């Protein structure tokens, strides 16, 4: 039988690096996914990622704070390389994503400058592995790449390493 299996996944990442009290950067990323499995080894994954980055650079004369955010909504086809009863389940995936970005720069005692960015669709692909904890939960590690559109018309290979938990419904 090929019962439809649904998987919900969540991931969170945070990083802060302080060089001295007035120079630092920090970032956080939250993502969620919904995967609908069919034909034993295939799944349609719908995902959403929200990222935020902030850096502060100061010298004797000025302080500059840069804030960047991005939202990525994706749809990928997943192919699992092993049987769903396997303890380790490596997979590959490919699809498309819509990427929306925002960037602001603020200098001390000055107005905030909004930097124009280009939103758009981009191809996406990746690979990962799930470690089955029990019938309901898996620990998941994945690496995803997006061909992000840049303001000058070119693209950039943006990537993300995610670690998270999945629950099967």
ZAMARGU-874000 format. One line per field, with one value per residue: residue in three letters; x, y, z of N, C-alpha, C in turn. Coordinates in Angstrom, 2 decimals. Atoms other than C-alpha are relative to their C-alpha. Layout:
! ZAMARGU-874000
res <- [ALA | ...] .
n_px <- [X | ...] .
n_py <- [Y | ...] .
n_pz <- [Z | ...] .
ca_px <- [X | ...] .
ca_py <- [Y | ...] .
ca_pz <- [Z | ...] .
c_px <- [X | ...] .
c_py <- [Y | ...] .
c_pz <- [Z | ...] .
! end
This chain:
! ZAMARGU-874000
res <- [UNK | UNK | UNK | UNK | UNK | UNK | UNK | UNK | UNK | UNK | UNK | UNK | UNK | UNK | UNK | UNK | UNK | UNK | UNK | UNK | UNK | UNK | UNK | UNK | UNK | UNK | UNK | UNK | UNK | UNK | UNK | UNK | UNK | UNK | UNK | UNK | UNK | UNK | UNK | UNK | UNK | UNK | UNK | UNK | UNK | UNK | UNK | UNK | UNK | UNK | UNK | UNK | UNK | UNK | UNK | UNK | UNK | UNK | UNK | UNK | UNK | UNK | UNK | UNK | UNK | UNK | UNK | UNK | UNK | UNK | UNK | UNK | UNK | UNK | UNK | UNK | UNK | UNK | UNK | UNK | UNK | UNK | UNK | UNK | UNK | UNK | UNK | UNK | UNK | UNK | UNK | UNK | UNK | UNK | UNK | UNK | UNK | UNK | UNK | UNK | UNK | UNK | UNK | UNK | UNK | UNK | UNK | UNK | UNK | UNK | UNK | UNK | UNK | UNK | UNK | UNK | UNK | UNK | UNK | UNK | UNK | UNK | UNK | UNK | UNK | UNK | UNK | UNK | UNK | UNK | UNK | UNK | UNK | UNK | UNK | UNK | UNK | UNK | UNK | UNK | UNK | UNK | UNK | UNK | UNK | UNK | UNK | UNK | UNK | UNK | UNK | UNK | UNK | UNK | UNK | UNK | UNK | UNK | UNK | UNK | UNK | UNK | UNK | UNK | UNK | UNK | UNK | UNK | UNK] .
n_px <- [0.84 | -0.74 | 0.73 | -0.60 | -0.63 | -0.26 | -1.11 | -0.15 | -1.35 | -0.35 | -1.43 | -0.35 | -1.44 | -0.39 | -1.45 | -0.46 | -1.46 | -0.37 | -1.43 | -0.19 | 1.34 | 0.68 | -0.09 | 0.56 | 1.06 | 0.87 | 1.00 | 0.87 | 0.76 | 1.10 | 0.64 | 0.98 | 0.31 | 1.07 | -0.29 | 1.04 | -0.66 | 0.82 | -0.77 | -1.01 | -1.28 | 0.10 | 0.76 | 0.07 | -0.30 | 0.28 | -0.80 | -0.09 | -1.16 | -0.12 | -1.36 | -0.34 | -1.42 | -0.33 | -1.40 | -0.35 | -1.42 | -0.29 | -1.38 | -0.07 | 0.81 | 1.40 | 0.54 | 0.90 | 0.76 | 0.60 | 1.00 | 0.48 | 0.95 | 0.49 | 1.04 | -0.09 | 1.09 | -0.47 | 0.71 | -1.00 | 0.29 | -1.01 | -0.12 | -0.68 | -0.84 | 0.19 | 1.36 | 0.43 | -0.20 | -1.43 | -0.40 | -0.62 | 0.71 | -0.55 | 0.89 | -0.38 | 1.19 | -0.14 | 1.26 | -0.09 | 0.28 | 0.17 | -0.87 | 0.25 | -1.08 | 0.05 | -1.27 | -0.05 | -1.25 | 0.24 | -1.18 | 0.36 | 0.49 | 0.36 | 1.17 | -0.18 | -0.03 | 0.53 | -0.73 | 0.89 | -0.35 | 0.83 | 0.72 | 0.31 | -0.05 | -1.34 | -0.09 | -0.58 | -0.31 | -0.67 | -0.10 | 0.08 | 0.17 | 0.84 | -0.31 | 1.28 | -0.06 | 1.07 | 0.98 | 0.57 | -0.96 | -1.31 | -0.98 | -0.23 | -1.08 | 0.10 | -0.78 | 0.80 | -0.62 | 0.90 | -0.61 | 0.67 | -0.18 | -0.65 | 0.49 | -0.60 | 0.47 | -0.71 | 0.51 | -0.96 | 0.31 | 0.20 | 0.18 | 0.43 | -0.13 | 1.08 | 0.12 | 1.31 | 0.81 | 1.18 | 1.04 | 0.88 | 1.42] .
n_py <- [-1.19 | -1.26 | -1.01 | -1.33 | -0.34 | -1.43 | -0.30 | -1.41 | -0.23 | -1.34 | -0.23 | -1.32 | -0.22 | -1.31 | -0.17 | -1.35 | -0.09 | -1.32 | -0.26 | -0.86 | -0.47 | -0.78 | 0.68 | 1.35 | 0.38 | 1.06 | 0.44 | 1.10 | 0.58 | 0.89 | 0.58 | 1.06 | 0.70 | 0.99 | 0.94 | 1.00 | 1.14 | 0.83 | 1.01 | 0.59 | -0.71 | -1.38 | -0.94 | -1.41 | -0.77 | -1.43 | -0.51 | -1.45 | -0.36 | -1.41 | -0.24 | -1.37 | -0.20 | -1.36 | -0.21 | -1.36 | -0.30 | -1.31 | -0.46 | -1.23 | -1.07 | 0.30 | 1.35 | 0.40 | 1.22 | 0.55 | 1.04 | 0.67 | 1.08 | 0.68 | 1.01 | 0.94 | 0.98 | 0.97 | 1.25 | 0.93 | 1.42 | 0.76 | 1.43 | 0.68 | 1.04 | 1.28 | 0.33 | -0.85 | 0.68 | -0.08 | -0.88 | -1.15 | -0.25 | -1.09 | -0.45 | -1.12 | -0.75 | -1.10 | -0.71 | -1.44 | -0.81 | -1.44 | -0.63 | -1.42 | -0.50 | -1.39 | -0.40 | -1.37 | -0.43 | -1.15 | -0.60 | -0.72 | -1.36 | -0.22 | 0.74 | 1.37 | 0.11 | 1.26 | 0.45 | 0.69 | 1.40 | 0.63 | 1.21 | 0.81 | 1.46 | 0.55 | 1.46 | 0.45 | 1.42 | 0.33 | 1.38 | 0.10 | 1.34 | 0.07 | 1.07 | 0.37 | 0.19 | 0.98 | -0.05 | -1.34 | -1.09 | 0.16 | -1.07 | -0.27 | -0.90 | -0.24 | -1.08 | -0.52 | -1.05 | -0.78 | -0.89 | -1.24 | -1.11 | -1.20 | -1.25 | -0.28 | 0.98 | 1.27 | 0.81 | 0.41 | 1.28 | -0.13 | 1.34 | 0.11 | 1.29 | 0.02 | 1.14 | -0.15 | 1.13 | 0.26 | 0.83 | 0.62 | 0.02] .
n_pz <- [0.00 | 0.09 | -0.77 | 0.04 | -1.27 | -0.12 | -0.91 | -0.36 | -0.50 | -0.46 | -0.20 | -0.51 | -0.14 | -0.51 | -0.14 | -0.32 | -0.10 | -0.49 | 0.14 | -1.16 | -0.36 | 1.03 | 1.29 | -0.11 | 0.94 | -0.49 | 0.98 | -0.40 | 1.10 | -0.39 | 1.18 | -0.21 | 1.25 | 0.04 | 1.08 | 0.29 | 0.63 | 0.88 | 0.74 | -0.89 | -0.16 | 0.48 | -0.82 | 0.37 | -1.20 | 0.00 | -1.12 | -0.20 | -0.81 | -0.32 | -0.50 | -0.38 | -0.25 | -0.42 | -0.37 | -0.41 | 0.15 | -0.56 | -0.14 | -0.78 | 0.58 | 0.29 | -0.20 | 1.08 | -0.25 | 1.21 | -0.25 | 1.21 | -0.26 | 1.20 | -0.15 | 1.12 | 0.08 | 0.99 | 0.32 | 0.52 | 0.11 | -0.75 | 0.27 | -1.11 | 0.59 | -0.69 | -0.40 | -1.11 | -1.28 | -0.34 | -1.08 | 0.66 | 1.25 | 0.80 | 1.07 | 0.85 | 0.34 | 0.94 | 0.21 | 0.20 | -1.19 | 0.18 | -0.99 | -0.23 | -0.84 | -0.43 | -0.61 | -0.49 | -0.64 | -0.86 | -0.63 | -1.22 | 0.22 | 1.40 | 0.46 | 0.46 | 1.45 | 0.53 | 1.18 | 0.94 | 0.26 | 1.03 | -0.40 | 1.16 | -0.05 | 0.19 | -0.15 | -1.27 | -0.07 | -1.24 | -0.45 | -1.45 | -0.57 | -1.18 | -0.94 | -0.59 | -1.45 | -0.24 | 1.09 | 0.11 | 0.06 | 0.63 | -0.07 | 1.42 | 0.39 | 1.44 | 0.61 | 1.11 | 0.80 | 0.85 | 0.99 | -0.36 | 0.94 | -0.54 | 0.57 | 1.31 | 0.97 | -0.17 | -1.11 | -1.02 | -0.63 | -1.44 | -0.54 | -1.38 | -0.68 | -0.99 | -0.91 | -0.62 | -0.41 | 0.83 | -0.60 | 0.99 | -0.40] .
ca_px <- [0.00 | 1.12 | -0.48 | 0.12 | 2.58 | 2.86 | 6.02 | 6.33 | 9.82 | 11.19 | 14.69 | 16.27 | 19.76 | 21.42 | 24.94 | 26.60 | 30.23 | 31.56 | 34.93 | 34.79 | 31.92 | 31.18 | 31.88 | 29.75 | 27.50 | 24.57 | 22.13 | 19.14 | 17.21 | 13.84 | 12.34 | 9.43 | 8.50 | 5.59 | 6.34 | 3.73 | 5.17 | 3.85 | 4.99 | 7.09 | 10.24 | 8.98 | 7.76 | 6.61 | 8.18 | 6.77 | 9.08 | 9.42 | 12.61 | 12.97 | 16.51 | 17.84 | 21.40 | 22.75 | 26.27 | 27.70 | 31.03 | 32.49 | 35.67 | 36.75 | 34.58 | 31.36 | 29.16 | 27.41 | 24.66 | 23.65 | 20.46 | 19.47 | 16.48 | 15.23 | 12.16 | 12.32 | 9.23 | 10.14 | 8.64 | 10.89 | 10.54 | 12.39 | 13.69 | 14.62 | 17.46 | 16.46 | 13.29 | 11.17 | 11.73 | 15.52 | 17.17 | 19.18 | 17.36 | 19.55 | 17.71 | 18.21 | 15.87 | 15.30 | 12.73 | 12.16 | 11.97 | 10.70 | 13.21 | 12.37 | 15.17 | 15.50 | 18.63 | 19.08 | 22.18 | 22.12 | 24.92 | 24.95 | 23.00 | 21.86 | 18.88 | 18.44 | 19.28 | 17.14 | 19.19 | 17.24 | 17.18 | 15.77 | 13.11 | 12.40 | 12.17 | 15.29 | 16.11 | 16.93 | 18.50 | 20.01 | 20.66 | 20.17 | 19.83 | 17.21 | 18.02 | 14.88 | 14.42 | 11.14 | 7.98 | 6.96 | 10.20 | 13.39 | 16.50 | 17.27 | 20.39 | 20.20 | 22.22 | 20.29 | 21.46 | 19.51 | 20.53 | 19.58 | 18.90 | 21.14 | 20.45 | 22.79 | 20.97 | 23.48 | 22.89 | 24.61 | 24.82 | 23.37 | 23.32 | 22.06 | 23.03 | 20.00 | 19.64 | 16.20 | 13.47 | 10.74 | 7.45 | 5.34 | 1.55] .
ca_py <- [0.00 | 3.55 | 5.57 | 9.31 | 10.25 | 13.85 | 15.23 | 18.54 | 19.94 | 22.90 | 24.36 | 27.26 | 28.71 | 31.59 | 32.96 | 35.98 | 36.99 | 39.93 | 41.40 | 44.15 | 46.03 | 48.14 | 45.63 | 42.51 | 40.55 | 38.28 | 36.24 | 34.03 | 31.76 | 30.09 | 27.64 | 25.25 | 22.63 | 20.41 | 17.30 | 15.07 | 11.64 | 9.54 | 6.50 | 5.27 | 7.37 | 10.71 | 13.80 | 17.31 | 19.66 | 23.14 | 25.28 | 28.78 | 30.33 | 33.68 | 35.01 | 38.12 | 39.45 | 42.48 | 43.84 | 46.86 | 48.37 | 51.24 | 53.25 | 56.52 | 58.60 | 56.71 | 53.68 | 51.82 | 49.23 | 47.02 | 44.95 | 42.40 | 40.11 | 37.53 | 35.37 | 32.26 | 30.25 | 27.02 | 23.98 | 20.96 | 17.39 | 15.01 | 11.56 | 9.35 | 6.95 | 4.25 | 2.53 | 4.54 | 1.88 | 2.51 | 4.09 | 6.44 | 8.04 | 10.09 | 12.19 | 14.61 | 17.39 | 20.05 | 22.71 | 26.44 | 29.21 | 32.77 | 34.99 | 38.39 | 40.51 | 43.77 | 45.70 | 48.83 | 50.75 | 53.20 | 55.54 | 57.11 | 60.40 | 59.93 | 58.65 | 54.99 | 54.14 | 51.49 | 49.52 | 48.42 | 44.63 | 42.32 | 39.77 | 36.81 | 33.11 | 30.96 | 27.29 | 25.37 | 22.01 | 20.14 | 16.96 | 15.70 | 12.78 | 11.89 | 9.79 | 7.99 | 8.30 | 6.35 | 5.97 | 9.60 | 11.62 | 12.06 | 14.18 | 15.91 | 17.51 | 19.19 | 21.40 | 23.61 | 25.91 | 28.70 | 30.52 | 33.87 | 36.74 | 39.77 | 43.42 | 43.47 | 40.58 | 37.88 | 35.13 | 33.97 | 30.45 | 31.12 | 28.14 | 26.94 | 24.10 | 23.16 | 20.88 | 20.16 | 17.81 | 16.23 | 14.75 | 12.33 | 12.63] .
ca_pz <- [0.00 | -0.72 | 2.07 | 1.92 | 4.67 | 5.86 | 7.50 | 9.34 | 9.96 | 11.91 | 12.07 | 13.95 | 13.85 | 15.70 | 15.63 | 17.26 | 16.94 | 18.99 | 18.12 | 20.77 | 22.48 | 19.36 | 16.55 | 16.12 | 13.80 | 14.53 | 12.51 | 13.06 | 10.74 | 11.22 | 8.78 | 8.53 | 5.97 | 5.04 | 2.98 | 1.36 | 0.55 | -2.33 | -4.35 | -1.40 | -2.09 | -3.45 | -1.63 | -2.46 | 0.08 | 0.68 | 2.81 | 4.24 | 5.61 | 7.36 | 7.90 | 9.63 | 9.75 | 11.60 | 11.85 | 13.61 | 12.68 | 14.66 | 14.53 | 16.12 | 13.80 | 13.13 | 13.69 | 10.90 | 11.43 | 8.50 | 8.65 | 6.02 | 5.92 | 3.47 | 3.12 | 0.95 | -0.04 | -1.81 | -3.50 | -4.10 | -5.28 | -2.92 | -3.79 | -0.81 | -1.64 | 0.87 | 2.03 | 4.49 | 7.17 | 7.10 | 10.14 | 7.86 | 4.94 | 2.58 | 0.00 | -2.87 | -3.92 | -6.55 | -7.28 | -7.19 | -4.60 | -4.43 | -2.63 | -1.15 | 0.34 | 2.24 | 3.25 | 5.35 | 6.41 | 9.30 | 10.35 | 13.83 | 13.84 | 10.24 | 8.29 | 7.48 | 3.87 | 2.15 | -0.38 | -3.47 | -3.87 | -6.52 | -5.57 | -7.77 | -8.50 | -8.36 | -8.95 | -5.78 | -5.05 | -2.15 | -0.26 | 3.25 | 5.57 | 8.13 | 11.20 | 12.30 | 16.08 | 16.18 | 14.09 | 14.72 | 14.83 | 12.80 | 13.25 | 9.95 | 8.43 | 5.02 | 2.70 | 0.28 | -2.53 | -4.28 | -7.46 | -5.94 | -8.38 | -7.80 | -8.57 | -11.60 | -13.32 | -12.33 | -9.75 | -6.59 | -5.13 | -1.68 | 0.65 | 3.98 | 6.31 | 8.40 | 11.40 | 12.76 | 13.85 | 11.72 | 12.86 | 10.80 | 10.89] .
c_px <- [0.88 | -0.78 | 0.75 | 0.53 | 0.32 | 1.09 | 0.05 | 1.39 | 0.19 | 1.50 | 0.19 | 1.52 | 0.27 | 1.51 | 0.27 | 1.51 | 0.31 | 1.51 | 0.48 | -1.37 | -0.75 | 0.07 | -0.48 | -0.81 | -0.80 | -1.00 | -0.90 | -0.85 | -1.05 | -0.58 | -0.96 | -0.29 | -1.15 | 0.28 | -1.12 | 0.65 | -0.99 | 0.92 | 1.23 | 1.24 | -0.03 | -0.79 | -0.01 | 0.21 | -0.31 | 0.71 | -0.03 | 1.17 | 0.03 | 1.37 | 0.20 | 1.48 | 0.20 | 1.48 | 0.17 | 1.50 | 0.23 | 1.49 | -0.06 | -1.02 | -1.48 | -0.36 | -0.98 | -0.66 | -0.64 | -0.97 | -0.49 | -0.99 | -0.39 | -1.08 | 0.05 | -1.16 | 0.35 | -0.94 | 1.00 | -0.57 | 1.16 | -0.02 | 0.83 | 0.72 | -0.16 | -1.49 | -0.40 | 0.13 | 1.47 | 0.25 | 0.59 | -0.64 | 0.61 | -0.96 | 0.64 | -1.28 | 0.31 | -1.34 | 0.22 | -0.36 | -0.25 | 0.75 | -0.29 | 1.05 | -0.22 | 1.33 | -0.07 | 1.36 | -0.30 | 1.34 | -0.47 | -0.38 | -0.32 | -1.25 | 0.37 | -0.09 | -0.55 | 0.75 | -0.96 | 0.49 | -0.97 | -0.62 | -0.23 | 0.06 | 1.41 | -0.07 | 0.64 | 0.26 | 0.74 | 0.02 | -0.08 | -0.09 | -0.88 | 0.42 | -1.29 | 0.18 | -1.02 | -1.01 | -0.56 | 1.02 | 1.30 | 0.84 | 0.47 | 1.15 | -0.10 | 0.88 | -0.75 | 0.74 | -1.09 | 0.83 | -0.68 | 0.23 | 0.62 | -0.47 | 0.54 | -0.42 | 0.71 | -0.65 | 1.13 | -0.43 | -0.08 | -0.30 | -0.36 | 0.23 | -1.03 | 0.05 | -1.33 | -0.66 | -1.20 | -0.97 | -0.91 | -1.42 | -0.69] .
c_py <- [1.24 | 1.10 | 1.33 | 0.33 | 1.49 | 0.20 | 1.50 | 0.17 | 1.43 | 0.06 | 1.40 | 0.08 | 1.41 | 0.05 | 1.46 | -0.05 | 1.44 | 0.15 | 0.92 | 0.61 | 0.77 | -0.62 | -1.44 | -0.32 | -1.12 | -0.36 | -1.05 | -0.41 | -0.94 | -0.58 | -1.12 | -0.64 | -0.98 | -0.87 | -1.02 | -1.12 | -0.80 | -0.97 | -0.49 | 0.87 | 1.45 | 0.85 | 1.37 | 0.77 | 1.47 | 0.57 | 1.53 | 0.26 | 1.51 | 0.21 | 1.47 | 0.07 | 1.45 | 0.07 | 1.46 | 0.14 | 1.41 | 0.28 | 1.31 | 1.03 | -0.33 | -1.44 | -0.27 | -1.32 | -0.41 | -1.10 | -0.55 | -1.08 | -0.64 | -1.00 | -0.86 | -0.99 | -0.97 | -1.17 | -0.92 | -1.41 | -0.74 | -1.44 | -0.61 | -1.22 | -1.37 | -0.21 | 0.84 | -0.67 | 0.06 | 1.00 | 1.30 | 0.16 | 1.19 | 0.37 | 1.12 | 0.74 | 1.12 | 0.65 | 1.47 | 0.72 | 1.44 | 0.67 | 1.50 | 0.50 | 1.47 | 0.33 | 1.47 | 0.27 | 1.27 | 0.47 | 0.76 | 1.43 | 0.31 | -0.82 | -1.42 | -0.02 | -1.38 | -0.34 | -0.79 | -1.43 | -0.57 | -1.28 | -0.85 | -1.49 | -0.48 | -1.52 | -0.34 | -1.50 | -0.27 | -1.49 | -0.01 | -1.44 | 0.13 | -1.22 | -0.29 | -0.27 | -1.03 | 0.15 | 1.40 | 1.11 | -0.40 | 1.24 | 0.21 | 0.99 | 0.18 | 1.16 | 0.43 | 1.13 | 0.67 | 0.83 | 1.36 | 1.10 | 1.21 | 1.23 | 0.28 | -1.01 | -1.34 | -0.79 | -0.35 | -1.36 | 0.21 | -1.38 | 0.04 | -1.43 | 0.02 | -1.29 | 0.17 | -1.31 | -0.10 | -0.89 | -0.51 | -0.03 | -1.21] .
c_pz <- [0.00 | 0.70 | -0.07 | 1.40 | -0.01 | 1.05 | 0.22 | 0.59 | 0.46 | 0.23 | 0.56 | 0.11 | 0.48 | 0.12 | 0.38 | 0.18 | 0.41 | -0.07 | 1.11 | 0.29 | -1.11 | -1.40 | 0.15 | -1.25 | 0.64 | -1.09 | 0.64 | -1.20 | 0.58 | -1.28 | 0.41 | -1.35 | 0.21 | -1.21 | -0.11 | -0.80 | -0.85 | -0.74 | 0.76 | 0.22 | -0.45 | 0.97 | -0.67 | 1.29 | -0.25 | 1.22 | 0.04 | 0.94 | 0.19 | 0.64 | 0.32 | 0.34 | 0.40 | 0.33 | 0.41 | -0.10 | 0.50 | -0.06 | 0.79 | -0.46 | -0.19 | 0.34 | -1.13 | 0.37 | -1.33 | 0.41 | -1.33 | 0.41 | -1.33 | 0.40 | -1.26 | 0.12 | -1.11 | -0.20 | -0.68 | -0.11 | 0.66 | -0.48 | 1.12 | -0.56 | 0.65 | 0.30 | 1.21 | 1.37 | 0.45 | 1.12 | -0.55 | -1.37 | -0.74 | -1.12 | -0.81 | -0.36 | -0.98 | -0.22 | -0.27 | 1.30 | -0.41 | 1.14 | 0.05 | 0.99 | 0.35 | 0.67 | 0.39 | 0.62 | 0.78 | 0.59 | 1.24 | -0.36 | -1.46 | -0.34 | -0.38 | -1.52 | -0.38 | -1.28 | -0.89 | -0.23 | -1.03 | 0.57 | -1.24 | 0.26 | -0.29 | 0.07 | 1.34 | -0.08 | 1.29 | 0.27 | 1.52 | 0.44 | 1.24 | 0.82 | 0.77 | 1.49 | 0.46 | -1.14 | -0.25 | -0.27 | -0.70 | 0.27 | -1.44 | -0.19 | -1.51 | -0.43 | -1.26 | -0.69 | -0.84 | -0.96 | 0.15 | -1.03 | 0.70 | -0.77 | -1.40 | -1.07 | 0.07 | 1.15 | 0.95 | 0.55 | 1.51 | 0.56 | 1.47 | 0.50 | 1.13 | 0.82 | 0.71 | 0.33 | -0.92 | 0.76 | -1.12 | 0.54 | -0.58] .
! end
